[in-house]
């Protein structure tokens, strides 16, 4: 006779193992301890092995218990993933693509990715901007499908996370009209001038610092922000000069391009996480999307 796994039993077992005992698990789940003990005994009877051993008033996982917990964690993780994937449909049945983007990523890059997604298939796109660690947690939890980043995260060391370099963008320095004379003798003319920089934890900031040090140029960091829109706004108001990648599409009416920084680039990465059920639009973008400037 075929035995069917009771997922309630498995859920209660996972709670006991995670909480370290029946009493704490019962309190968290808000059910009685006798009920929880009964569910555990039924699961042990079905697998034919004890899943815990009692030692010094503590419940410790047996070898079979550790294996069962590994399977339980994977089963419930896949269940969560399935729900998130099935939610990736709008009420009208359209596919739903969820993109996480760092504030520092040029908005023109995000626009290009969104337009490429629309070409793949009619879809609804949600864009979440935030910090890298927050976005990577959302990616691993399958709350978002892709991350657009201007640096490869440490998470890339994990086997379940994949990255693709989609652009290497030249960087130029822009300023308001009062800085127009700096076009002459560029880049030496930048010496001693105020700058609105990206924050120090970004790769671009380190590359800029290296460039200016190499060329003997002393800059005055007067403001720093990861938000490129705010950088642009501050530069437009004459607070200081600002470096932007070429894809930003800065309008000459508000900011003047003073010159390109030789051998300084902003690299952009598209990052995804392994899923049993892939978002097909995200998968196609990972496979084929690139931005040529």
MARLUM-949893 format. One record per residue (C-alpha): residue number from 1; chain; residue in three letters; x, y, z. Coordinates in steps of 0.05 Angstrom, whole numbers. Example, Ala and Ser with C-alpha at 12.3 -4.5 7.8 and 13.67 -1.06 7.14 Angstrom:
BEGIN
+-----+----+-----+--------+--------+--------+
!   i ! ch !  aa !     c1 !     c2 !     c3 !
+-----+----+-----+--------+--------+--------+
!   1 !  A ! ALA !    246 !    -90 !    156 !
!   2 !  A ! SER !    273 !    -21 !    143 !
+-----+----+-----+--------+--------+--------+
//
This chain:
BEGIN
+-----+----+-----+--------+--------+--------+
!   i ! ch !  aa !     c1 !     c2 !     c3 !
+-----+----+-----+--------+--------+--------+
!   1 !  A ! UNK !      0 !      0 !      0 !
!   2 !  A ! UNK !     28 !     68 !    -20 !
!   3 !  A ! UNK !     42 !    117 !     36 !
!   4 !  A ! UNK !     29 !    190 !     24 !
!   5 !  A ! UNK !     69 !    243 !     59 !
!   6 !  A ! UNK !     28 !    287 !    105 !
!   7 !  A ! UNK !     55 !    357 !     97 !
!   8 !  A ! UNK !     24 !    379 !    162 !
!   9 !  A ! UNK !     68 !    328 !    198 !
!  10 !  A ! UNK !    128 !    353 !    160 !
!  11 !  A ! UNK !    112 !    426 !    176 !
!  12 !  A ! UNK !    105 !    411 !    250 !
!  13 !  A ! UNK !    170 !    371 !    250 !
!  14 !  A ! UNK !    206 !    430 !    216 !
!  15 !  A ! UNK !    179 !    477 !    270 !
!  16 !  A ! UNK !    203 !    431 !    326 !
!  17 !  A ! UNK !    272 !    424 !    295 !
!  18 !  A ! UNK !    278 !    499 !    282 !
!  19 !  A ! UNK !    253 !    521 !    350 !
!  20 !  A ! UNK !    293 !    468 !    387 !
!  21 !  A ! UNK !    236 !    435 !    424 !
!  22 !  A ! UNK !    162 !    419 !    426 !
!  23 !  A ! UNK !    144 !    472 !    478 !
!  24 !  A ! UNK !    174 !    529 !    439 !
!  25 !  A ! UNK !    146 !    504 !    373 !
!  26 !  A ! UNK !     77 !    497 !    403 !
!  27 !  A ! UNK !     80 !    568 !    430 !
!  28 !  A ! UNK !    101 !    595 !    362 !
!  29 !  A ! UNK !     48 !    556 !    324 !
!  30 !  A ! UNK !     -5 !    569 !    378 !
!  31 !  A ! UNK !    -26 !    496 !    384 !
!  32 !  A ! UNK !    -24 !    448 !    443 !
!  33 !  A ! UNK !     39 !    408 !    459 !
!  34 !  A ! UNK !      1 !    342 !    460 !
!  35 !  A ! UNK !    -24 !    355 !    389 !
!  36 !  A ! UNK !     47 !    371 !    366 !
!  37 !  A ! UNK !     76 !    309 !    400 !
!  38 !  A ! UNK !     23 !    266 !    367 !
!  39 !  A ! UNK !     39 !    294 !    298 !
!  40 !  A ! UNK !    113 !    281 !    308 !
!  41 !  A ! UNK !    100 !    209 !    330 !
!  42 !  A ! UNK !     57 !    197 !    268 !
!  43 !  A ! UNK !    113 !    223 !    223 !
!  44 !  A ! UNK !    165 !    179 !    258 !
!  45 !  A ! UNK !    119 !    119 !    250 !
!  46 !  A ! UNK !    112 !    132 !    176 !
!  47 !  A ! UNK !    187 !    139 !    163 !
!  48 !  A ! UNK !    202 !     81 !    211 !
!  49 !  A ! UNK !    258 !    117 !    247 !
!  50 !  A ! UNK !    265 !    165 !    306 !
!  51 !  A ! UNK !    277 !    236 !    283 !
!  52 !  A ! UNK !    299 !    263 !    351 !
!  53 !  A ! UNK !    335 !    237 !    412 !
!  54 !  A ! UNK !    326 !    267 !    481 !
!  55 !  A ! UNK !    391 !    287 !    515 !
!  56 !  A ! UNK !    395 !    331 !    578 !
!  57 !  A ! UNK !    322 !    352 !    570 !
!  58 !  A ! UNK !    337 !    374 !    499 !
!  59 !  A ! UNK !    312 !    346 !    433 !
!  60 !  A ! UNK !    370 !    333 !    385 !
!  61 !  A ! UNK !    362 !    312 !    313 !
!  62 !  A ! UNK !    383 !    242 !    295 !
!  63 !  A ! UNK !    418 !    228 !    229 !
!  64 !  A ! UNK !    350 !    212 !    199 !
!  65 !  A ! UNK !    323 !    275 !    230 !
!  66 !  A ! UNK !    377 !    318 !    198 !
!  67 !  A ! UNK !    363 !    288 !    130 !
!  68 !  A ! UNK !    288 !    299 !    139 !
!  69 !  A ! UNK !    299 !    371 !    159 !
!  70 !  A ! UNK !    341 !    383 !     96 !
!  71 !  A ! UNK !    285 !    355 !     53 !
!  72 !  A ! UNK !    232 !    394 !     92 !
!  73 !  A ! UNK !    269 !    460 !     82 !
!  74 !  A ! UNK !    276 !    447 !      7 !
!  75 !  A ! UNK !    203 !    425 !      0 !
!  76 !  A ! UNK !    176 !    488 !     33 !
!  77 !  A ! UNK !    226 !    532 !     -3 !
!  78 !  A ! UNK !    201 !    504 !    -69 !
!  79 !  A ! UNK !    130 !    515 !    -46 !
!  80 !  A ! UNK !    145 !    589 !    -32 !
!  81 !  A ! UNK !    179 !    594 !   -100 !
!  82 !  A ! UNK !    119 !    563 !   -135 !
!  83 !  A ! UNK !     72 !    614 !   -104 !
!  84 !  A ! UNK !    117 !    672 !   -124 !
!  85 !  A ! UNK !    122 !    645 !   -195 !
!  86 !  A ! UNK !     47 !    636 !   -201 !
!  87 !  A ! UNK !     37 !    707 !   -175 !
!  88 !  A ! UNK !     79 !    731 !   -234 !
!  89 !  A ! UNK !     15 !    739 !   -273 !
!  90 !  A ! UNK !    -27 !    802 !   -276 !
!  91 !  A ! UNK !   -103 !    795 !   -268 !
!  92 !  A ! UNK !   -106 !    800 !   -344 !
!  93 !  A ! UNK !    -60 !    740 !   -351 !
!  94 !  A ! UNK !      1 !    780 !   -373 !
!  95 !  A ! UNK !     70 !    757 !   -350 !
!  96 !  A ! UNK !     99 !    800 !   -294 !
!  97 !  A ! UNK !    173 !    818 !   -293 !
!  98 !  A ! UNK !    200 !    845 !   -227 !
!  99 !  A ! UNK !    266 !    883 !   -231 !
! 100 !  A ! UNK !    309 !    907 !   -174 !
! 101 !  A ! UNK !    356 !    965 !   -190 !
! 102 !  A ! UNK !    408 !   1001 !   -150 !
! 103 !  A ! UNK !    397 !   1076 !   -143 !
! 104 !  A ! UNK !    464 !   1087 !   -175 !
! 105 !  A ! UNK !    448 !   1050 !   -240 !
! 106 !  A ! UNK !    437 !   1099 !   -298 !
! 107 !  A ! UNK !    362 !   1106 !   -311 !
! 108 !  A ! UNK !    375 !   1100 !   -385 !
! 109 !  A ! UNK !    400 !   1028 !   -374 !
! 110 !  A ! UNK !    337 !   1010 !   -336 !
! 111 !  A ! UNK !    295 !   1040 !   -392 !
! 112 !  A ! UNK !    332 !    998 !   -444 !
! 113 !  A ! UNK !    319 !    934 !   -404 !
! 114 !  A ! UNK !    245 !    949 !   -396 !
! 115 !  A ! UNK !    237 !    963 !   -470 !
! 116 !  A ! UNK !    274 !    899 !   -487 !
! 117 !  A ! UNK !    226 !    861 !   -441 !
! 118 !  A ! UNK !    166 !    890 !   -478 !
! 119 !  A ! UNK !    196 !    866 !   -544 !
! 120 !  A ! UNK !    202 !    795 !   -517 !
! 121 !  A ! UNK !    129 !    792 !   -495 !
! 122 !  A ! UNK !     73 !    837 !   -473 !
! 123 !  A ! UNK !     83 !    842 !   -398 !
! 124 !  A ! UNK !     76 !    884 !   -336 !
! 125 !  A ! UNK !    141 !    908 !   -306 !
! 126 !  A ! UNK !    153 !    928 !   -233 !
! 127 !  A ! UNK !    217 !    965 !   -215 !
! 128 !  A ! UNK !    242 !    965 !   -143 !
! 129 !  A ! UNK !    300 !   1011 !   -127 !
! 130 !  A ! UNK !    342 !    999 !    -65 !
! 131 !  A ! UNK !    408 !    980 !    -34 !
! 132 !  A ! UNK !    447 !    919 !    -57 !
! 133 !  A ! UNK !    439 !    875 !      5 !
! 134 !  A ! UNK !    364 !    888 !      6 !
! 135 !  A ! UNK !    355 !    871 !    -67 !
! 136 !  A ! UNK !    397 !    807 !    -63 !
! 137 !  A ! UNK !    353 !    782 !     -5 !
! 138 !  A ! UNK !    292 !    795 !    -49 !
! 139 !  A ! UNK !    325 !    759 !   -107 !
! 140 !  A ! UNK !    341 !    697 !    -66 !
! 141 !  A ! UNK !    270 !    696 !    -39 !
! 142 !  A ! UNK !    244 !    700 !   -111 !
! 143 !  A ! UNK !    208 !    766 !    -96 !
! 144 !  A ! UNK !    244 !    797 !   -156 !
! 145 !  A ! UNK !    268 !    765 !   -220 !
! 146 !  A ! UNK !    330 !    806 !   -238 !
! 147 !  A ! UNK !    377 !    856 !   -208 !
! 148 !  A ! UNK !    410 !    912 !   -248 !
! 149 !  A ! UNK !    475 !    931 !   -213 !
! 150 !  A ! UNK !    538 !    971 !   -227 !
! 151 !  A ! UNK !    581 !    922 !   -188 !
! 152 !  A ! UNK !    585 !    846 !   -183 !
! 153 !  A ! UNK !    561 !    828 !   -113 !
! 154 !  A ! UNK !    595 !    779 !    -66 !
! 155 !  A ! UNK !    533 !    737 !    -75 !
! 156 !  A ! UNK !    561 !    718 !   -143 !
! 157 !  A ! UNK !    604 !    668 !   -105 !
! 158 !  A ! UNK !    542 !    627 !    -92 !
! 159 !  A ! UNK !    527 !    573 !   -142 !
! 160 !  A ! UNK !    454 !    593 !   -146 !
! 161 !  A ! UNK !    467 !    665 !   -168 !
! 162 !  A ! UNK !    486 !    683 !   -239 !
! 163 !  A ! UNK !    511 !    748 !   -269 !
! 164 !  A ! UNK !    523 !    777 !   -338 !
! 165 !  A ! UNK !    559 !    840 !   -357 !
! 166 !  A ! UNK !    512 !    878 !   -403 !
! 167 !  A ! UNK !    548 !    944 !   -413 !
! 168 !  A ! UNK !    614 !    980 !   -405 !
! 169 !  A ! UNK !    597 !   1054 !   -408 !
! 170 !  A ! UNK !    646 !   1111 !   -420 !
! 171 !  A ! UNK !    644 !   1165 !   -366 !
! 172 !  A ! UNK !    645 !   1240 !   -379 !
! 173 !  A ! UNK !    646 !   1301 !   -332 !
! 174 !  A ! UNK !    587 !   1350 !   -336 !
! 175 !  A ! UNK !    575 !   1418 !   -305 !
! 176 !  A ! UNK !    529 !   1477 !   -307 !
! 177 !  A ! UNK !    540 !   1534 !   -356 !
! 178 !  A ! UNK !    586 !   1571 !   -307 !
! 179 !  A ! UNK !    637 !   1516 !   -317 !
! 180 !  A ! UNK !    638 !   1520 !   -394 !
! 181 !  A ! UNK !    709 !   1547 !   -395 !
! 182 !  A ! UNK !    734 !   1481 !   -365 !
! 183 !  A ! UNK !    727 !   1449 !   -434 !
! 184 !  A ! UNK !    794 !   1480 !   -450 !
! 185 !  A ! UNK !    853 !   1442 !   -423 !
! 186 !  A ! UNK !    808 !   1384 !   -401 !
! 187 !  A ! UNK !    821 !   1344 !   -357 !
! 188 !  A ! UNK !    875 !   1388 !   -324 !
! 189 !  A ! UNK !    822 !   1443 !   -318 !
! 190 !  A ! UNK !    786 !   1400 !   -266 !
! 191 !  A ! UNK !    841 !   1411 !   -215 !
! 192 !  A ! UNK !    815 !   1444 !   -151 !
! 193 !  A ! UNK !    742 !   1442 !   -174 !
! 194 !  A ! UNK !    682 !   1419 !   -132 !
! 195 !  A ! UNK !    651 !   1351 !   -149 !
! 196 !  A ! UNK !    586 !   1315 !   -136 !
! 197 !  A ! UNK !    611 !   1244 !   -132 !
! 198 !  A ! UNK !    579 !   1175 !   -125 !
! 199 !  A ! UNK !    589 !   1149 !    -54 !
! 200 !  A ! UNK !    654 !   1117 !    -34 !
! 201 !  A ! UNK !    629 !   1045 !    -33 !
! 202 !  A ! UNK !    616 !   1045 !   -108 !
! 203 !  A ! UNK !    666 !   1018 !   -158 !
! 204 !  A ! UNK !    659 !   1079 !   -202 !
! 205 !  A ! UNK !    681 !   1124 !   -144 !
! 206 !  A ! UNK !    745 !   1083 !   -135 !
! 207 !  A ! UNK !    759 !   1085 !   -210 !
! 208 !  A ! UNK !    749 !   1161 !   -210 !
! 209 !  A ! UNK !    795 !   1170 !   -150 !
! 210 !  A ! UNK !    848 !   1127 !   -185 !
! 211 !  A ! UNK !    841 !   1168 !   -250 !
! 212 !  A ! UNK !    849 !   1235 !   -215 !
! 213 !  A ! UNK !    908 !   1211 !   -173 !
! 214 !  A ! UNK !    942 !   1183 !   -236 !
! 215 !  A ! UNK !    934 !   1249 !   -272 !
! 216 !  A ! UNK !    954 !   1292 !   -212 !
! 217 !  A ! UNK !    886 !   1325 !   -207 !
! 218 !  A ! UNK !    861 !   1348 !   -139 !
! 219 !  A ! UNK !    785 !   1349 !   -134 !
! 220 !  A ! UNK !    741 !   1377 !    -78 !
! 221 !  A ! UNK !    686 !   1327 !    -60 !
! 222 !  A ! UNK !    630 !   1375 !    -41 !
! 223 !  A ! UNK !    573 !   1324 !    -42 !
! 224 !  A ! UNK !    563 !   1250 !    -54 !
! 225 !  A ! UNK !    502 !   1208 !    -69 !
! 226 !  A ! UNK !    485 !   1143 !   -103 !
! 227 !  A ! UNK !    423 !   1171 !   -135 !
! 228 !  A ! UNK !    442 !   1194 !   -205 !
! 229 !  A ! UNK !    379 !   1237 !   -210 !
! 230 !  A ! UNK !    400 !   1275 !   -148 !
! 231 !  A ! UNK !    472 !   1280 !   -174 !
! 232 !  A ! UNK !    445 !   1312 !   -237 !
! 233 !  A ! UNK !    400 !   1360 !   -199 !
! 234 !  A ! UNK !    458 !   1384 !   -156 !
! 235 !  A ! UNK !    502 !   1393 !   -216 !
! 236 !  A ! UNK !    448 !   1432 !   -253 !
! 237 !  A ! UNK !    445 !   1480 !   -194 !
! 238 !  A ! UNK !    519 !   1492 !   -199 !
! 239 !  A ! UNK !    538 !   1457 !   -134 !
! 240 !  A ! UNK !    595 !   1421 !   -169 !
! 241 !  A ! UNK !    616 !   1380 !   -229 !
! 242 !  A ! UNK !    589 !   1309 !   -237 !
! 243 !  A ! UNK !    613 !   1247 !   -273 !
! 244 !  A ! UNK !    560 !   1209 !   -312 !
! 245 !  A ! UNK !    562 !   1150 !   -359 !
! 246 !  A ! UNK !    546 !   1167 !   -431 !
! 247 !  A ! UNK !    480 !   1129 !   -430 !
! 248 !  A ! UNK !    450 !   1179 !   -381 !
! 249 !  A ! UNK !    431 !   1224 !   -439 !
! 250 !  A ! UNK !    445 !   1289 !   -403 !
! 251 !  A ! UNK !    412 !   1348 !   -439 !
! 252 !  A ! UNK !    461 !   1401 !   -462 !
! 253 !  A ! UNK !    411 !   1456 !   -443 !
! 254 !  A ! UNK !    419 !   1441 !   -368 !
! 255 !  A ! UNK !    488 !   1411 !   -364 !
! 256 !  A ! UNK !    549 !   1419 !   -409 !
! 257 !  A ! UNK !    593 !   1360 !   -426 !
! 258 !  A ! UNK !    663 !   1382 !   -409 !
! 259 !  A ! UNK !    699 !   1320 !   -433 !
! 260 !  A ! UNK !    706 !   1244 !   -429 !
! 261 !  A ! UNK !    752 !   1211 !   -378 !
! 262 !  A ! UNK !    798 !   1166 !   -416 !
! 263 !  A ! UNK !    796 !   1092 !   -395 !
! 264 !  A ! UNK !    743 !   1104 !   -342 !
! 265 !  A ! UNK !    681 !   1061 !   -351 !
! 266 !  A ! UNK !    619 !   1043 !   -312 !
! 267 !  A ! UNK !    604 !    968 !   -319 !
! 268 !  A ! UNK !    532 !    945 !   -312 !
! 269 !  A ! UNK !    512 !    875 !   -291 !
! 270 !  A ! UNK !    447 !    836 !   -298 !
! 271 !  A ! UNK !    439 !    786 !   -242 !
! 272 !  A ! UNK !    390 !    728 !   -231 !
! 273 !  A ! UNK !    381 !    670 !   -183 !
! 274 !  A ! UNK !    367 !    597 !   -199 !
! 275 !  A ! UNK !    293 !    579 !   -200 !
! 276 !  A ! UNK !    259 !    513 !   -213 !
! 277 !  A ! UNK !    206 !    550 !   -253 !
! 278 !  A ! UNK !    238 !    607 !   -291 !
! 279 !  A ! UNK !    207 !    673 !   -309 !
! 280 !  A ! UNK !    215 !    665 !   -384 !
! 281 !  A ! UNK !    224 !    740 !   -398 !
! 282 !  A ! UNK !    279 !    745 !   -346 !
! 283 !  A ! UNK !    313 !    683 !   -374 !
! 284 !  A ! UNK !    313 !    711 !   -445 !
! 285 !  A ! UNK !    341 !    778 !   -420 !
! 286 !  A ! UNK !    397 !    741 !   -383 !
! 287 !  A ! UNK !    413 !    702 !   -446 !
! 288 !  A ! UNK !    411 !    756 !   -499 !
! 289 !  A ! UNK !    407 !    827 !   -472 !
! 290 !  A ! UNK !    467 !    874 !   -479 !
! 291 !  A ! UNK !    473 !    949 !   -484 !
! 292 !  A ! UNK !    519 !    977 !   -538 !
! 293 !  A ! UNK !    541 !   1048 !   -532 !
+-----+----+-----+--------+--------+--------+
//
